[in-house]
Amino acid sequence: MISLDVTSLVKTIVAVLLAGAVLLVWWQRNQLIPLLTPHERAVRWLSLVGTRLLPFLIIYVILDQEPRSDVAFFYERAVPALEGKMVYRDFLSFHAPLFTYLTVLPLLIWNNARSIILLMAIMEFIILNATFQYARRRAKYDTGKALLRYVLYYLLPIPFIAIVLSSEEDIWFWGFGLLSLGLLAGGLKAETRAFAYRAGLLWGLSMIVIKFMLIVLIIPLFFLIRQRLWFVLGLLTIGLPTILILYGLMGDKFLMPIQHSSYPMAPNFASVLRPVLNSLFGTTTLTSLNWLGLLGTIGGGSWVAWRARHIGYERAFVPFFCFLFTLFMLLLPSSPGYYIFVQLAALTFFILDDQPDHWLRMAFLNVLLTVQPIIMIVYANNAQYTNLSMLSNPVFLADYVIQVIEVILLVWLTRLSYNRLMALQ
């Protein structure tokens, strides 16, 4: 096995090279678009093969590395689910009840943790192709512009690490968002009861497929959707039977994901303010800070959704989605940097402008979000900076400075998404 330090070094080098490739492709876009456009389908498939399947082959087949991070966690839960055991009652899970059983599907073909990575890569490919088609149809992108952003997404470091090394599912959140927009594709109007009810059904389903964390989006959506009562009815149509079934099968053990207490993560407001305001943070538990972060996200998101209610769901959803989840990253003390994966496809296609500084900042942020966890975990031993004197340690100082820069860039993305939304009024 490769040692952790070597693995971290390789991960950093790959992140820097991918970020450089993003900037190179962007700066050469006028020359590349005419070359890529005639081969649209081939470019999309080659993006999957070159940045996901080929690295998978090198890392897990040729080098025979064992999957780590969330891949191992998912596999440890999928094995008992494959044996017919029940989530929450028979084994631990922090995801929604159906998620673990979905990760069982690839094990039916290849009973190995590596198969879950392939599942996540395929799901990402499906969601990104749907994003590509939506950008062409609804956002009125020409094929070349949409294809360029497709390639840029696949070159970004965070999606590469999230899929190939960690097997993260967070892009599924955006996938459900696309499905909700797809409800309007057949001529259904966002102002109708039919749309509100179907949207409620869909988002209710998302809560039992991915994570209960989606409540931070679903509550604000109540204020964005016109026919709010029908939206709630749709949620209840899915939610009430699910709660009754889960309670009947396992009692209150189905509350396990809600009761889960996470570790403090970075970057967020709490991680950068803690050494400055330690008198406040030192007397407040992480659980309390997380609840405050959730309430702040839901409250702030609901206020913005209420302000944007006249824009309409179809036009407002994408910038609102990006605003909400960047706000979530900033306010929740247990939010890790890789959560940007939730909205990164939407940011790449719909929020970032054709300005070079946007792509420079995004590439830089991706590198920082790759490097900072390495410094924090490997070299700083997950230190929480409770006072400024700790920053006399060069490693701690480097970690903290990177966190501050990351938070500044996340604030920029939050403001950029908010401005996109408000500009639609």
Steps between C-alpha positions, in 0.01 A plus 500: 500500500610857431568693821263779595763770444572377148129468431447857618784624283362322195150637571642853524698466176196362317285787632752760382533336157123479457457864606767595248314304234180689585672835454672386181173377347324820601764730356508298177121466479463696175737260326363186669125549454511463117705182546277348767154585365494263197590212733253574778413143598861381480616790718246417767593131508872576491454735797359211701766254384797737534419654839309222676537152350866517404608632844280230656685237295842638597428544871285198581602242240859565394625642834252281693424769757226435753209746495496731799302795635123470449541211255595263781222643719238442230623147435491407869131599501416349162619150597247448782231659281587246231451228761147624564567689821311818582650847497510680838372193686777258405779732389607862528419751225505879478316508167135477402343151523514411130854621435681195633279268296590693185869444574422128510414495128859500366591228753261267322740516203833540684507457876782744563519852643644614167166435331341779707749746348383394155137547606573857612691573178208375289249704701718810464521438124121472473443816704762698310355397164158610623657831605657534155163442329322738737761770432438469126121491516407726787802726547528543122868406493637409160655154483856632508456705815319218680763248391783722621347523847441125494872444444594761761287329762668165435842664538426666835694338788217470754265286284797278408589444865136472608429222249825313436648515850200547730193375311283792615132513413435870564449584132178299530349807672545693178363200309170529689502872428524424128214251533285770661578732208422212265144498633454823305637361173165369377320833518400476867500846660683570824201696630265199490393264777609204289860621491508585871365158595739313271791711623400409855497131407840528337669686783335268750653209311841671512480502880479121515752438220800721591519690830263665742732800465286602203256650748717815483388537138146366520377741768612810304348353182164532677535878460618480139213283373172676434254224599652437841222284644525256211877487539456400864239242403748346258764485773253341742389244243855363503603594851218373720489141365881487515507608865225253592673212320840578651355542849309175466815314393755647740341742746684828545829361365414655163595834658867392496608742221345793685666403827840465337749746651770596254851621566590866451616550142637778285479746331206691643430808708540304824840359405647842417330696780576252780850632584370857503177434693606204711316637805178446307587174325657350811169510687284373212479132404550383144143369494368845593719663234375253240139573589570873477662442160202299378255761624707775341510315168129422503410850621728678254394272216131549581539878504676498161243256358218727616668797330534293179150351503380722213784386274354152467642159580644429157712815481583531868588144598857470368648818654298441816633143526859626471440782747340269755775239505789746505326672793467157661874440464578832666259472792526134602802424722495133393503584130810372318634674192412216265131593545556741213455186290124539565470806278819491294329384178243779532770756579708390201215514249280783624664729758859560395529768233727510197741709706852362545509595869197278568680194370827595665323526834312174447815309404686650797214413739500140375871468572462653847208271583725209406808614691339632819356167626843340445670764715225489761484120533853382425715781637280700740334194659152648462592790727229749590651847529363618832730802531721712280818388677460155342568661162865546593534141381579526123284199412203634694551843345507356147182302567323802647604742225374256235169472686464878505563521123252217439232676705558823306456312172187324629356838600572615145313200356207559736479865398542411131212252516284745694567776247412263213171428671411859579592612147209289371241723667 
